[in-house]
Amino acid sequence: MESRMKATFAAAAAALALAACSSMTHQEKATAAGAVVGGVAGSALTGGSTTGTVGGAVVGGVVGHEVGKHD
């Protein structure tokens, strides 16, 4: 339960940080958002595992980067 609270707090902090990045390009924002979503999903799917969180963030960042190219 504690790891989920940490993941939720980290996601909220990341969302606030993203809101402050107005000078970022669309693709950079998409990459960062993908990494945050992927990290939270990876953490949730692996029960708070560090490896799952980092792996999810990497995969989410790559997906966000690619999606950001096309918008």
Predicted model as a PDB file, atoms N, CA, C, CB and O in Angstrom, pLDDT in the B-factor column:
MODEL        1                                                                  
ATOM      1  N   MET A   1       0.820  -1.187   0.000  1.00 59.00           N  
ATOM      2  CA  MET A   1       0.000   0.000   0.000  1.00 59.00           C  
ATOM      3  C   MET A   1       0.872   1.263   0.000  1.00 59.00           C  
ATOM      4  CB  MET A   1      -0.937  -0.008   1.206  1.00 59.00           C  
ATOM      5  O   MET A   1       0.551   2.253  -0.658  1.00 59.00           O  
ATOM      6  N   GLU A   2       1.972   1.208   0.745  1.00 71.00           N  
ATOM      7  CA  GLU A   2       2.848   2.369   0.817  1.00 71.00           C  
ATOM      8  C   GLU A   2       3.467   2.688  -0.542  1.00 71.00           C  
ATOM      9  CB  GLU A   2       3.944   2.136   1.849  1.00 71.00           C  
ATOM     10  O   GLU A   2       3.634   3.858  -0.886  1.00 71.00           O  
ATOM     11  N   SER A   3       3.808   1.657  -1.318  1.00 73.00           N  
ATOM     12  CA  SER A   3       4.422   1.891  -2.623  1.00 73.00           C  
ATOM     13  C   SER A   3       3.431   2.531  -3.591  1.00 73.00           C  
ATOM     14  CB  SER A   3       4.952   0.578  -3.205  1.00 73.00           C  
ATOM     15  O   SER A   3       3.822   3.317  -4.453  1.00 73.00           O  
ATOM     16  N   ARG A   4       2.144   2.194  -3.450  1.00 76.00           N  
ATOM     17  CA  ARG A   4       1.142   2.834  -4.311  1.00 76.00           C  
ATOM     18  C   ARG A   4       0.994   4.303  -3.972  1.00 76.00           C  
ATOM     19  CB  ARG A   4      -0.210   2.130  -4.182  1.00 76.00           C  
ATOM     20  O   ARG A   4       0.795   5.139  -4.854  1.00 76.00           O  
ATOM     21  N   MET A   5       1.091   4.613  -2.687  1.00 76.00           N  
ATOM     22  CA  MET A   5       1.005   6.015  -2.288  1.00 76.00           C  
ATOM     23  C   MET A   5       2.204   6.787  -2.828  1.00 76.00           C  
ATOM     24  CB  MET A   5       0.930   6.141  -0.750  1.00 76.00           C  
ATOM     25  O   MET A   5       2.066   7.931  -3.262  1.00 76.00           O  
ATOM     26  N   LYS A   6       3.373   6.167  -2.803  1.00 78.00           N  
ATOM     27  CA  LYS A   6       4.564   6.811  -3.351  1.00 78.00           C  
ATOM     28  C   LYS A   6       4.414   7.024  -4.853  1.00 78.00           C  
ATOM     29  CB  LYS A   6       5.817   5.970  -3.054  1.00 78.00           C  
ATOM     30  O   LYS A   6       4.767   8.084  -5.371  1.00 78.00           O  
ATOM     31  N   ALA A   7       3.888   6.016  -5.553  1.00 77.00           N  
ATOM     32  CA  ALA A   7       3.697   6.132  -6.994  1.00 77.00           C  
ATOM     33  C   ALA A   7       2.688   7.228  -7.325  1.00 77.00           C  
ATOM     34  CB  ALA A   7       3.235   4.794  -7.580  1.00 77.00           C  
ATOM     35  O   ALA A   7       2.881   7.985  -8.276  1.00 77.00           O  
ATOM     36  N   THR A   8       1.619   7.314  -6.547  1.00 77.00           N  
ATOM     37  CA  THR A   8       0.618   8.353  -6.762  1.00 77.00           C  
ATOM     38  C   THR A   8       1.213   9.732  -6.518  1.00 77.00           C  
ATOM     39  CB  THR A   8      -0.593   8.130  -5.851  1.00 77.00           C  
ATOM     40  O   THR A   8       0.969  10.665  -7.284  1.00 77.00           O  
ATOM     41  N   PHE A   9       1.990   9.858  -5.454  1.00 78.00           N  
ATOM     42  CA  PHE A   9       2.639  11.132  -5.161  1.00 78.00           C  
ATOM     43  C   PHE A   9       3.618  11.506  -6.283  1.00 78.00           C  
ATOM     44  CB  PHE A   9       3.374  11.063  -3.802  1.00 78.00           C  
ATOM     45  O   PHE A   9       3.675  12.661  -6.706  1.00 78.00           O  
ATOM     46  N   ALA A  10       4.377  10.532  -6.752  1.00 78.00           N  
ATOM     47  CA  ALA A  10       5.340  10.803  -7.834  1.00 78.00           C  
ATOM     48  C   ALA A  10       4.617  11.230  -9.106  1.00 78.00           C  
ATOM     49  CB  ALA A  10       6.210   9.557  -8.115  1.00 78.00           C  
ATOM     50  O   ALA A  10       5.072  12.133  -9.808  1.00 78.00           O  
ATOM     51  N   ALA A  11       3.500  10.588  -9.404  1.00 75.00           N  
ATOM     52  CA  ALA A  11       2.736  10.955 -10.597  1.00 75.00           C  
ATOM     53  C   ALA A  11       2.180  12.370 -10.477  1.00 75.00           C  
ATOM     54  CB  ALA A  11       1.594   9.959 -10.831  1.00 75.00           C  
ATOM     55  O   ALA A  11       2.202  13.134 -11.442  1.00 75.00           O  
ATOM     56  N   ALA A  12       1.683  12.716  -9.298  1.00 74.00           N  
ATOM     57  CA  ALA A  12       1.151  14.065  -9.083  1.00 74.00           C  
ATOM     58  C   ALA A  12       2.268  15.107  -9.208  1.00 74.00           C  
ATOM     59  CB  ALA A  12       0.472  14.166  -7.693  1.00 74.00           C  
ATOM     60  O   ALA A  12       2.074  16.160  -9.815  1.00 74.00           O  
ATOM     61  N   ALA A  13       3.422  14.814  -8.638  1.00 75.00           N  
ATOM     62  CA  ALA A  13       4.554  15.738  -8.740  1.00 75.00           C  
ATOM     63  C   ALA A  13       5.004  15.899 -10.184  1.00 75.00           C  
ATOM     64  CB  ALA A  13       5.721  15.250  -7.882  1.00 75.00           C  
ATOM     65  O   ALA A  13       5.329  17.002 -10.623  1.00 75.00           O  
ATOM     66  N   ALA A  14       5.020  14.804 -10.910  1.00 72.00           N  
ATOM     67  CA  ALA A  14       5.415  14.867 -12.319  1.00 72.00           C  
ATOM     68  C   ALA A  14       4.403  15.668 -13.135  1.00 72.00           C  
ATOM     69  CB  ALA A  14       5.559  13.452 -12.900  1.00 72.00           C  
ATOM     70  O   ALA A  14       4.784  16.435 -14.019  1.00 72.00           O  
ATOM     71  N   ALA A  15       3.124  15.494 -12.842  1.00 72.00           N  
ATOM     72  CA  ALA A  15       2.100  16.243 -13.566  1.00 72.00           C  
ATOM     73  C   ALA A  15       2.250  17.746 -13.311  1.00 72.00           C  
ATOM     74  CB  ALA A  15       0.692  15.767 -13.152  1.00 72.00           C  
ATOM     75  O   ALA A  15       2.100  18.553 -14.229  1.00 72.00           O  
ATOM     76  N   LEU A  16       2.541  18.112 -12.075  1.00 71.00           N  
ATOM     77  CA  LEU A  16       2.764  19.527 -11.774  1.00 71.00           C  
ATOM     78  C   LEU A  16       4.009  20.051 -12.479  1.00 71.00           C  
ATOM     79  CB  LEU A  16       2.891  19.738 -10.263  1.00 71.00           C  
ATOM     80  O   LEU A  16       4.024  21.182 -12.964  1.00 71.00           O  
ATOM     81  N   ALA A  17       5.037  19.238 -12.534  1.00 69.00           N  
ATOM     82  CA  ALA A  17       6.263  19.644 -13.219  1.00 69.00           C  
ATOM     83  C   ALA A  17       6.018  19.834 -14.716  1.00 69.00           C  
ATOM     84  CB  ALA A  17       7.370  18.606 -12.993  1.00 69.00           C  
ATOM     85  O   ALA A  17       6.551  20.757 -15.332  1.00 69.00           O  
ATOM     86  N   LEU A  18       5.207  18.949 -15.287  1.00 65.00           N  
ATOM     87  CA  LEU A  18       4.899  19.069 -16.714  1.00 65.00           C  
ATOM     88  C   LEU A  18       4.112  20.341 -17.011  1.00 65.00           C  
ATOM     89  CB  LEU A  18       4.112  17.849 -17.191  1.00 65.00           C  
ATOM     90  O   LEU A  18       4.308  20.971 -18.050  1.00 65.00           O  
ATOM     91  N   ALA A  19       3.236  20.708 -16.106  1.00 69.00           N  
ATOM     92  CA  ALA A  19       2.441  21.915 -16.312  1.00 69.00           C  
ATOM     93  C   ALA A  19       3.323  23.157 -16.345  1.00 69.00           C  
ATOM     94  CB  ALA A  19       1.388  22.051 -15.215  1.00 69.00           C  
ATOM     95  O   ALA A  19       2.967  24.152 -16.976  1.00 69.00           O  
ATOM     96  N   ALA A  20       4.456  23.110 -15.680  1.00 67.00           N  
ATOM     97  CA  ALA A  20       5.352  24.259 -15.617  1.00 67.00           C  
ATOM     98  C   ALA A  20       6.301  24.334 -16.809  1.00 67.00           C  
ATOM     99  CB  ALA A  20       6.150  24.214 -14.341  1.00 67.00           C  
ATOM    100  O   ALA A  20       7.085  25.279 -16.901  1.00 67.00           O  
ATOM    101  N   CYS A  21       6.255  23.390 -17.703  1.00 69.00           N  
ATOM    102  CA  CYS A  21       7.204  23.327 -18.820  1.00 69.00           C  
ATOM    103  C   CYS A  21       6.606  23.903 -20.091  1.00 69.00           C  
ATOM    104  CB  CYS A  21       7.643  21.886 -19.065  1.00 69.00           C  
ATOM    105  O   CYS A  21       6.472  23.195 -21.089  1.00 69.00           O  
ATOM    106  N   SER A  22       6.249  25.162 -20.069  1.00 72.00           N  
ATOM    107  CA  SER A  22       5.599  25.770 -21.233  1.00 72.00           C  
ATOM    108  C   SER A  22       6.556  25.986 -22.402  1.00 72.00           C  
ATOM    109  CB  SER A  22       4.979  27.090 -20.842  1.00 72.00           C  
ATOM    110  O   SER A  22       6.116  26.165 -23.537  1.00 72.00           O  
ATOM    111  N   SER A  23       7.850  25.972 -22.136  1.00 81.00           N  
ATOM    112  CA  SER A  23       8.806  26.204 -23.224  1.00 81.00           C  
ATOM    113  C   SER A  23       9.168  24.918 -23.972  1.00 81.00           C  
ATOM    114  CB  SER A  23      10.069  26.843 -22.674  1.00 81.00           C  
ATOM    115  O   SER A  23       9.943  24.948 -24.927  1.00 81.00           O  
ATOM    116  N   MET A  24       8.605  23.797 -23.535  1.00 83.00           N  
ATOM    117  CA  MET A  24       8.913  22.523 -24.193  1.00 83.00           C  
ATOM    118  C   MET A  24       8.136  22.409 -25.507  1.00 83.00           C  
ATOM    119  CB  MET A  24       8.577  21.328 -23.259  1.00 83.00           C  
ATOM    120  O   MET A  24       7.033  22.943 -25.634  1.00 83.00           O  
ATOM    121  N   THR A  25       8.721  21.710 -26.477  1.00 87.00           N  
ATOM    122  CA  THR A  25       8.020  21.455 -27.729  1.00 87.00           C  
ATOM    123  C   THR A  25       6.931  20.411 -27.494  1.00 87.00           C  
ATOM    124  CB  THR A  25       9.007  20.984 -28.831  1.00 87.00           C  
ATOM    125  O   THR A  25       6.901  19.753 -26.455  1.00 87.00           O  
ATOM    126  N   HIS A  26       6.051  20.272 -28.461  1.00 88.00           N  
ATOM    127  CA  HIS A  26       4.970  19.283 -28.354  1.00 88.00           C  
ATOM    128  C   HIS A  26       5.549  17.882 -28.196  1.00 88.00           C  
ATOM    129  CB  HIS A  26       4.046  19.342 -29.594  1.00 88.00           C  
ATOM    130  O   HIS A  26       5.061  17.093 -27.387  1.00 88.00           O  
ATOM    131  N   GLN A  27       6.576  17.577 -28.956  1.00 89.00           N  
ATOM    132  CA  GLN A  27       7.178  16.241 -28.890  1.00 89.00           C  
ATOM    133  C   GLN A  27       7.836  15.985 -27.535  1.00 89.00           C  
ATOM    134  CB  GLN A  27       8.209  16.070 -30.007  1.00 89.00           C  
ATOM    135  O   GLN A  27       7.744  14.876 -27.008  1.00 89.00           O  
ATOM    136  N   GLU A  28       8.491  16.981 -26.970  1.00 89.00           N  
ATOM    137  CA  GLU A  28       9.094  16.828 -25.640  1.00 89.00           C  
ATOM    138  C   GLU A  28       8.033  16.599 -24.573  1.00 89.00           C  
ATOM    139  CB  GLU A  28       9.927  18.062 -25.287  1.00 89.00           C  
ATOM    140  O   GLU A  28       8.218  15.781 -23.672  1.00 89.00           O  
ATOM    141  N   LYS A  29       6.920  17.321 -24.676  1.00 86.00           N  
ATOM    142  CA  LYS A  29       5.825  17.135 -23.724  1.00 86.00           C  
ATOM    143  C   LYS A  29       5.228  15.738 -23.858  1.00 86.00           C  
ATOM    144  CB  LYS A  29       4.736  18.200 -23.938  1.00 86.00           C  
ATOM    145  O   LYS A  29       4.918  15.093 -22.857  1.00 86.00           O  
ATOM    146  N   ALA A  30       5.069  15.273 -25.092  1.00 90.00           N  
ATOM    147  CA  ALA A  30       4.513  13.939 -25.319  1.00 90.00           C  
ATOM    148  C   ALA A  30       5.445  12.864 -24.761  1.00 90.00           C  
ATOM    149  CB  ALA A  30       4.268  13.705 -26.823  1.00 90.00           C  
ATOM    150  O   ALA A  30       4.982  11.872 -24.199  1.00 90.00           O  
ATOM    151  N   THR A  31       6.748  13.056 -24.913  1.00 91.00           N  
ATOM    152  CA  THR A  31       7.725  12.106 -24.379  1.00 91.00           C  
ATOM    153  C   THR A  31       7.659  12.064 -22.859  1.00 91.00           C  
ATOM    154  CB  THR A  31       9.144  12.476 -24.838  1.00 91.00           C  
ATOM    155  O   THR A  31       7.631  10.986 -22.265  1.00 91.00           O  
ATOM    156  N   ALA A  32       7.634  13.225 -22.233  1.00 87.00           N  
ATOM    157  CA  ALA A  32       7.575  13.288 -20.768  1.00 87.00           C  
ATOM    158  C   ALA A  32       6.266  12.704 -20.245  1.00 87.00           C  
ATOM    159  CB  ALA A  32       7.732  14.738 -20.287  1.00 87.00           C  
ATOM    160  O   ALA A  32       6.267  11.955 -19.268  1.00 87.00           O  
ATOM    161  N   ALA A  33       5.161  13.039 -20.883  1.00 89.00           N  
ATOM    162  CA  ALA A  33       3.868  12.512 -20.447  1.00 89.00           C  
ATOM    163  C   ALA A  33       3.825  10.995 -20.605  1.00 89.00           C  
ATOM    164  CB  ALA A  33       2.722  13.163 -21.243  1.00 89.00           C  
ATOM    165  O   ALA A  33       3.311  10.292 -19.735  1.00 89.00           O  
ATOM    166  N   GLY A  34       4.360  10.495 -21.706  1.00 92.00           N  
ATOM    167  CA  GLY A  34       4.414   9.045 -21.908  1.00 92.00           C  
ATOM    168  C   GLY A  34       5.252   8.357 -20.848  1.00 92.00           C  
ATOM    169  O   GLY A  34       4.900   7.274 -20.380  1.00 92.00           O  
ATOM    170  N   ALA A  35       6.353   8.977 -20.467  1.00 91.00           N  
ATOM    171  CA  ALA A  35       7.209   8.396 -19.432  1.00 91.00           C  
ATOM    172  C   ALA A  35       6.500   8.360 -18.083  1.00 91.00           C  
ATOM    173  CB  ALA A  35       8.512   9.187 -19.315  1.00 91.00           C  
ATOM    174  O   ALA A  35       6.624   7.384 -17.343  1.00 91.00           O  
ATOM    175  N   VAL A  36       5.767   9.407 -17.763  1.00 88.00           N  
ATOM    176  CA  VAL A  36       5.034   9.437 -16.496  1.00 88.00           C  
ATOM    177  C   VAL A  36       3.946   8.370 -16.477  1.00 88.00           C  
ATOM    178  CB  VAL A  36       4.417  10.825 -16.263  1.00 88.00           C  
ATOM    179  O   VAL A  36       3.832   7.607 -15.518  1.00 88.00           O  
ATOM    180  N   VAL A  37       3.156   8.321 -17.532  1.00 91.00           N  
ATOM    181  CA  VAL A  37       2.073   7.336 -17.599  1.00 91.00           C  
ATOM    182  C   VAL A  37       2.646   5.923 -17.598  1.00 91.00           C  
ATOM    183  CB  VAL A  37       1.203   7.562 -18.857  1.00 91.00           C  
ATOM    184  O   VAL A  37       2.125   5.043 -16.914  1.00 91.00           O  
ATOM    185  N   GLY A  38       3.708   5.704 -18.354  1.00 93.00           N  
ATOM    186  CA  GLY A  38       4.332   4.383 -18.387  1.00 93.00           C  
ATOM    187  C   GLY A  38       4.913   3.980 -17.053  1.00 93.00           C  
ATOM    188  O   GLY A  38       4.813   2.820 -16.653  1.00 93.00           O  
ATOM    189  N   GLY A  39       5.520   4.928 -16.360  1.00 91.00           N  
ATOM    190  CA  GLY A  39       6.080   4.634 -15.041  1.00 91.00           C  
ATOM    191  C   GLY A  39       5.016   4.263 -14.033  1.00 91.00           C  
ATOM    192  O   GLY A  39       5.192   3.324 -13.256  1.00 91.00           O  
ATOM    193  N   VAL A  40       3.920   4.989 -14.039  1.00 89.00           N  
ATOM    194  CA  VAL A  40       2.818   4.686 -13.125  1.00 89.00           C  
ATOM    195  C   VAL A  40       2.201   3.333 -13.475  1.00 89.00           C  
ATOM    196  CB  VAL A  40       1.743   5.800 -13.176  1.00 89.00           C  
ATOM    197  O   VAL A  40       1.920   2.530 -12.586  1.00 89.00           O  
ATOM    198  N   ALA A  41       1.993   3.082 -14.756  1.00 92.00           N  
ATOM    199  CA  ALA A  41       1.424   1.801 -15.172  1.00 92.00           C  
ATOM    200  C   ALA A  41       2.363   0.653 -14.836  1.00 92.00           C  
ATOM    201  CB  ALA A  41       1.122   1.811 -16.670  1.00 92.00           C  
ATOM    202  O   ALA A  41       1.920  -0.389 -14.353  1.00 92.00           O  
ATOM    203  N   GLY A  42       3.651   0.833 -15.088  1.00 91.00           N  
ATOM    204  CA  GLY A  42       4.624  -0.212 -14.771  1.00 91.00           C  
ATOM    205  C   GLY A  42       4.671  -0.510 -13.287  1.00 91.00           C  
ATOM    206  O   GLY A  42       4.789  -1.665 -12.880  1.00 91.00           O  
ATOM    207  N   SER A  43       4.578   0.534 -12.482  1.00 90.00           N  
ATOM    208  CA  SER A  43       4.570   0.355 -11.035  1.00 90.00           C  
ATOM    209  C   SER A  43       3.316  -0.390 -10.585  1.00 90.00           C  
ATOM    210  CB  SER A  43       4.663   1.710 -10.329  1.00 90.00           C  
ATOM    211  O   SER A  43       3.384  -1.297  -9.756  1.00 90.00           O  
ATOM    212  N   ALA A  44       2.192  -0.002 -11.132  1.00 90.00           N  
ATOM    213  CA  ALA A  44       0.928  -0.643 -10.748  1.00 90.00           C  
ATOM    214  C   ALA A  44       0.885  -2.104 -11.176  1.00 90.00           C  
ATOM    215  CB  ALA A  44      -0.254   0.109 -11.358  1.00 90.00           C  
ATOM    216  O   ALA A  44       0.393  -2.958 -10.438  1.00 90.00           O  
ATOM    217  N   LEU A  45       1.394  -2.387 -12.355  1.00 92.00           N  
ATOM    218  CA  LEU A  45       1.347  -3.756 -12.870  1.00 92.00           C  
ATOM    219  C   LEU A  45       2.318  -4.699 -12.167  1.00 92.00           C  
ATOM    220  CB  LEU A  45       1.639  -3.752 -14.345  1.00 92.00           C  
ATOM    221  O   LEU A  45       2.095  -5.909 -12.136  1.00 92.00           O  
ATOM    222  N   THR A  46       3.386  -4.158 -11.607  1.00 91.00           N  
ATOM    223  CA  THR A  46       4.386  -5.014 -10.968  1.00 91.00           C  
ATOM    224  C   THR A  46       4.379  -4.892  -9.451  1.00 91.00           C  
ATOM    225  CB  THR A  46       5.760  -4.679 -11.493  1.00 91.00           C  
ATOM    226  O   THR A  46       5.312  -5.348  -8.789  1.00 91.00           O  
ATOM    227  N   GLY A  47       3.354  -4.293  -8.902  1.00 89.00           N  
ATOM    228  CA  GLY A  47       3.259  -4.178  -7.449  1.00 89.00           C  
ATOM    229  C   GLY A  47       4.271  -3.236  -6.833  1.00 89.00           C  
ATOM    230  O   GLY A  47       4.683  -3.444  -5.692  1.00 89.00           O  
ATOM    231  N   GLY A  48       4.681  -2.215  -7.547  1.00 85.00           N  
ATOM    232  CA  GLY A  48       5.619  -1.228  -7.023  1.00 85.00           C  
ATOM    233  C   GLY A  48       7.080  -1.562  -7.247  1.00 85.00           C  
ATOM    234  O   GLY A  48       7.955  -0.936  -6.649  1.00 85.00           O  
ATOM    235  N   SER A  49       7.358  -2.526  -8.089  1.00 89.00           N  
ATOM    236  CA  SER A  49       8.736  -2.913  -8.388  1.00 89.00           C  
ATOM    237  C   SER A  49       9.481  -1.762  -9.068  1.00 89.00           C  
ATOM    238  CB  SER A  49       8.761  -4.170  -9.282  1.00 89.00           C  
ATOM    239  O   SER A  49       8.949  -1.106  -9.963  1.00 89.00           O  
ATOM    240  N   THR A  50      10.695  -1.534  -8.639  1.00 88.00           N  
ATOM    241  CA  THR A  50      11.517  -0.485  -9.252  1.00 88.00           C  
ATOM    242  C   THR A  50      11.784  -0.793 -10.719  1.00 88.00           C  
ATOM    243  CB  THR A  50      12.846  -0.329  -8.496  1.00 88.00           C  
ATOM    244  O   THR A  50      11.723   0.095 -11.569  1.00 88.00           O  
ATOM    245  N   THR A  51      12.079  -2.043 -11.006  1.00 92.00           N  
ATOM    246  CA  THR A  51      12.344  -2.447 -12.385  1.00 92.00           C  
ATOM    247  C   THR A  51      11.120  -2.217 -13.260  1.00 92.00           C  
ATOM    248  CB  THR A  51      12.767  -3.919 -12.444  1.00 92.00           C  
ATOM    249  O   THR A  51      11.236  -1.725 -14.382  1.00 92.00           O  
ATOM    250  N   GLY A  52       9.953  -2.571 -12.750  1.00 92.00           N  
ATOM    251  CA  GLY A  52       8.712  -2.360 -13.500  1.00 92.00           C  
ATOM    252  C   GLY A  52       8.427  -0.894 -13.732  1.00 92.00           C  
ATOM    253  O   GLY A  52       7.970  -0.510 -14.808  1.00 92.00           O  
ATOM    254  N   THR A  53       8.693  -0.071 -12.729  1.00 90.00           N  
ATOM    255  CA  THR A  53       8.457   1.366 -12.848  1.00 90.00           C  
ATOM    256  C   THR A  53       9.386   1.988 -13.885  1.00 90.00           C  
ATOM    257  CB  THR A  53       8.645   2.053 -11.491  1.00 90.00           C  
ATOM    258  O   THR A  53       8.947   2.745 -14.751  1.00 90.00           O  
ATOM    259  N   VAL A  54      10.665   1.665 -13.789  1.00 91.00           N  
ATOM    260  CA  VAL A  54      11.641   2.219 -14.735  1.00 91.00           C  
ATOM    261  C   VAL A  54      11.378   1.689 -16.150  1.00 91.00           C  
ATOM    262  CB  VAL A  54      13.086   1.871 -14.292  1.00 91.00           C  
ATOM    263  O   VAL A  54      11.427   2.442 -17.123  1.00 91.00           O  
ATOM    264  N   GLY A  55      11.102   0.406 -16.247  1.00 93.00           N  
ATOM    265  CA  GLY A  55      10.801  -0.178 -17.559  1.00 93.00           C  
ATOM    266  C   GLY A  55       9.577   0.457 -18.180  1.00 93.00           C  
ATOM    267  O   GLY A  55       9.570   0.765 -19.372  1.00 93.00           O  
ATOM    268  N   GLY A  56       8.535   0.658 -17.376  1.00 93.00           N  
ATOM    269  CA  GLY A  56       7.331   1.305 -17.884  1.00 93.00           C  
ATOM    270  C   GLY A  56       7.590   2.735 -18.317  1.00 93.00           C  
ATOM    271  O   GLY A  56       7.043   3.194 -19.319  1.00 93.00           O  
ATOM    272  N   ALA A  57       8.425   3.443 -17.564  1.00 93.00           N  
ATOM    273  CA  ALA A  57       8.760   4.826 -17.920  1.00 93.00           C  
ATOM    274  C   ALA A  57       9.531   4.888 -19.238  1.00 93.00           C  
ATOM    275  CB  ALA A  57       9.584   5.480 -16.801  1.00 93.00           C  
ATOM    276  O   ALA A  57       9.298   5.774 -20.061  1.00 93.00           O  
ATOM    277  N   VAL A  58      10.438   3.954 -19.429  1.00 93.00           N  
ATOM    278  CA  VAL A  58      11.215   3.926 -20.679  1.00 93.00           C  
ATOM    279  C   VAL A  58      10.305   3.637 -21.862  1.00 93.00           C  
ATOM    280  CB  VAL A  58      12.340   2.868 -20.604  1.00 93.00           C  
ATOM    281  O   VAL A  58      10.344   4.338 -22.873  1.00 93.00           O  
ATOM    282  N   VAL A  59       9.488   2.600 -21.728  1.00 94.00           N  
ATOM    283  CA  VAL A  59       8.581   2.234 -22.826  1.00 94.00           C  
ATOM    284  C   VAL A  59       7.596   3.374 -23.089  1.00 94.00           C  
ATOM    285  CB  VAL A  59       7.814   0.919 -22.495  1.00 94.00           C  
ATOM    286  O   VAL A  59       7.347   3.726 -24.242  1.00 94.00           O  
ATOM    287  N   GLY A  60       7.034   3.952 -22.017  1.00 93.00           N  
ATOM    288  CA  GLY A  60       6.104   5.058 -22.188  1.00 93.00           C  
ATOM    289  C   GLY A  60       6.744   6.271 -22.832  1.00 93.00           C  
ATOM    290  O   GLY A  60       6.117   6.945 -23.649  1.00 93.00           O  
ATOM    291  N   GLY A  61       7.991   6.555 -22.470  1.00 93.00           N  
ATOM    292  CA  GLY A  61       8.703   7.676 -23.082  1.00 93.00           C  
ATOM    293  C   GLY A  61       8.937   7.474 -24.563  1.00 93.00           C  
ATOM    294  O   GLY A  61       8.795   8.409 -25.351  1.00 93.00           O  
ATOM    295  N   VAL A  62       9.292   6.262 -24.946  1.00 94.00           N  
ATOM    296  CA  VAL A  62       9.513   5.961 -26.367  1.00 94.00           C  
ATOM    297  C   VAL A  62       8.197   6.088 -27.144  1.00 94.00           C  
ATOM    298  CB  VAL A  62      10.107   4.533 -26.539  1.00 94.00           C  
ATOM    299  O   VAL A  62       8.155   6.681 -28.223  1.00 94.00           O  
ATOM    300  N   VAL A  63       7.131   5.525 -26.580  1.00 94.00           N  
ATOM    301  CA  VAL A  63       5.826   5.609 -27.241  1.00 94.00           C  
ATOM    302  C   VAL A  63       5.380   7.074 -27.349  1.00 94.00           C  
ATOM    303  CB  VAL A  63       4.768   4.775 -26.467  1.00 94.00           C  
ATOM    304  O   VAL A  63       4.915   7.503 -28.405  1.00 94.00           O  
ATOM    305  N   GLY A  64       5.520   7.834 -26.265  1.00 93.00           N  
ATOM    306  CA  GLY A  64       5.159   9.248 -26.292  1.00 93.00           C  
ATOM    307  C   GLY A  64       5.977  10.023 -27.303  1.00 93.00           C  
ATOM    308  O   GLY A  64       5.449  10.905 -27.981  1.00 93.00           O  
ATOM    309  N   HIS A  65       7.250   9.711 -27.415  1.00 93.00           N  
ATOM    310  CA  HIS A  65       8.122  10.384 -28.402  1.00 93.00           C  
ATOM    311  C   HIS A  65       7.638  10.125 -29.819  1.00 93.00           C  
ATOM    312  CB  HIS A  65       9.585   9.909 -28.253  1.00 93.00           C  
ATOM    313  O   HIS A  65       7.560  11.039 -30.639  1.00 93.00           O  
ATOM    314  N   GLU A  66       7.317   8.880 -30.095  1.00 93.00           N  
ATOM    315  CA  GLU A  66       6.858   8.530 -31.441  1.00 93.00           C  
ATOM    316  C   GLU A  66       5.491   9.133 -31.752  1.00 93.00           C  
ATOM    317  CB  GLU A  66       6.801   7.017 -31.597  1.00 93.00           C  
ATOM    318  O   GLU A  66       5.258   9.607 -32.864  1.00 93.00           O  
ATOM    319  N   VAL A  67       4.593   9.115 -30.779  1.00 92.00           N  
ATOM    320  CA  VAL A  67       3.272   9.713 -30.989  1.00 92.00           C  
ATOM    321  C   VAL A  67       3.409  11.223 -31.168  1.00 92.00           C  
ATOM    322  CB  VAL A  67       2.325   9.391 -29.801  1.00 92.00           C  
ATOM    323  O   VAL A  67       2.696  11.814 -31.979  1.00 92.00           O  
ATOM    324  N   GLY A  68       4.306  11.848 -30.431  1.00 90.00           N  
ATOM    325  CA  GLY A  68       4.524  13.286 -30.540  1.00 90.00           C  
ATOM    326  C   GLY A  68       5.038  13.725 -31.897  1.00 90.00           C  
ATOM    327  O   GLY A  68       4.846  14.877 -32.286  1.00 90.00           O  
ATOM    328  N   LYS A  69       5.685  12.831 -32.622  1.00 86.00           N  
ATOM    329  CA  LYS A  69       6.173  13.152 -33.970  1.00 86.00           C  
ATOM    330  C   LYS A  69       5.027  13.398 -34.943  1.00 86.00           C  
ATOM    331  CB  LYS A  69       7.059  12.026 -34.494  1.00 86.00           C  
ATOM    332  O   LYS A  69       5.151  14.194 -35.873  1.00 86.00           O  
ATOM    333  N   HIS A  70       3.918  12.711 -34.723  1.00 76.00           N  
ATOM    334  CA  HIS A  70       2.837  12.701 -35.702  1.00 76.00           C  
ATOM    335  C   HIS A  70       1.732  13.722 -35.420  1.00 76.00           C  
ATOM    336  CB  HIS A  70       2.240  11.335 -35.760  1.00 76.00           C  
ATOM    337  O   HIS A  70       0.810  13.875 -36.222  1.00 76.00           O  
ATOM    338  N   ASP A  71       1.820  14.414 -34.295  1.00 59.00           N  
ATOM    339  CA  ASP A  71       0.761  15.390 -33.985  1.00 59.00           C  
ATOM    340  C   ASP A  71       1.099  16.761 -34.470  1.00 59.00           C  
ATOM    341  CB  ASP A  71       0.500  15.441 -32.509  1.00 59.00           C  
ATOM    342  O   ASP A  71       0.314  17.692 -34.287  1.00 59.00           O  
TER     343      ASP A  71                                                      
ENDMDL                                                                          
END                                                                             
